[in-house]
Amino acid sequence: MPTYEYQCQKCKKPHEALQSITAKPLTKCPKCGGRLKRLMGSGSGFIFKGSGFYITDYRKKSYHEAKKKDQPNSSGSSSSSTGSKT
């Protein structure tokens, strides 16, 4: 259920209400009985897409390709980078 934000027109206090999407907006302030005005919410900052929920899941294909090129090959010999040239 979404959380809706309200502000009383009389006492100016903000209120939050957990309501169903189909529920009618609240009209009476729970503190002073004044008239409530429903505010525009900022929404959520979540983006769920792909196979996971980490920021690295959204990286571009070019990043992953460059990362594979930069990683040393585990099946190759390591003497080429540390060995001396003759």
C-alpha positions in Angstrom: 0.0 0.0 0.0 1.3 3.5 -0.8 1.9 6.2 1.7 0.2 9.5 1.0 1.2 12.9 2.4 -1.3 15.4 3.7 -1.0 18.9 5.2 -3.6 20.5 7.5 -4.8 23.9 6.2 -5.5 25.0 9.8 -2.5 23.9 11.9 -0.1 23.4 8.9 1.2 20.1 10.3 2.1 17.4 7.8 0.6 13.9 8.1 1.3 10.6 6.4 -1.3 7.9 5.8 -0.9 4.4 4.6 -3.9 3.9 2.2 -5.1 1.7 -0.5 -4.9 3.2 -4.0 -8.7 3.0 -4.3 -9.3 4.6 -0.9 -10.8 8.1 -0.9 -8.4 10.9 0.3 -8.6 12.0 3.9 -10.4 15.2 4.6 -10.1 15.8 8.4 -6.9 16.5 10.4 -6.4 13.9 13.1 -4.8 16.6 15.4 -7.1 19.6 15.2 -10.0 18.6 12.9 -9.0 21.1 10.2 -9.2 20.4 6.5 -6.5 18.3 4.9 -4.8 18.9 1.6 -3.2 15.9 -0.2 0.4 16.7 -1.3 2.3 15.5 -4.3 4.7 12.8 -3.2 8.2 12.6 -4.5 7.9 8.9 -5.3 10.5 6.3 -5.0 14.1 6.2 -6.1 14.2 2.5 -6.8 14.9 1.1 -10.3 14.4 -2.7 -10.5 15.5 -4.2 -13.8 17.7 -6.9 -15.0 18.8 -10.0 -13.0 19.8 -8.2 -9.8 19.5 -5.1 -7.7 23.1 -3.8 -7.6 24.3 -0.7 -9.6 26.9 -2.9 -11.3 24.1 -4.9 -12.9 23.3 -1.8 -15.0 26.7 -1.3 -16.5 27.0 -1.0 -20.3 28.2 -3.9 -22.4 31.4 -2.0 -23.4 32.4 -1.8 -19.7 32.1 -5.6 -19.3 34.1 -6.2 -22.5 36.9 -3.8 -21.4 37.0 -5.5 -18.0 37.5 -8.9 -19.7 40.4 -7.6 -21.8 42.1 -6.1 -18.7 42.0 -9.3 -16.6 45.0 -11.6 -16.9 44.3 -14.9 -18.5 44.3 -17.6 -15.8 45.2 -20.4 -18.2 48.3 -18.7 -19.6 51.8 -18.7 -18.1 52.7 -15.8 -15.8 56.4 -15.8 -16.8 55.8 -13.4 -19.7 55.1 -10.5 -17.4 57.8 -11.2 -14.8 60.5 -12.9 -16.9 63.6 -11.3 -18.3 64.1 -10.7 -22.0 67.2 -12.2 -23.7 
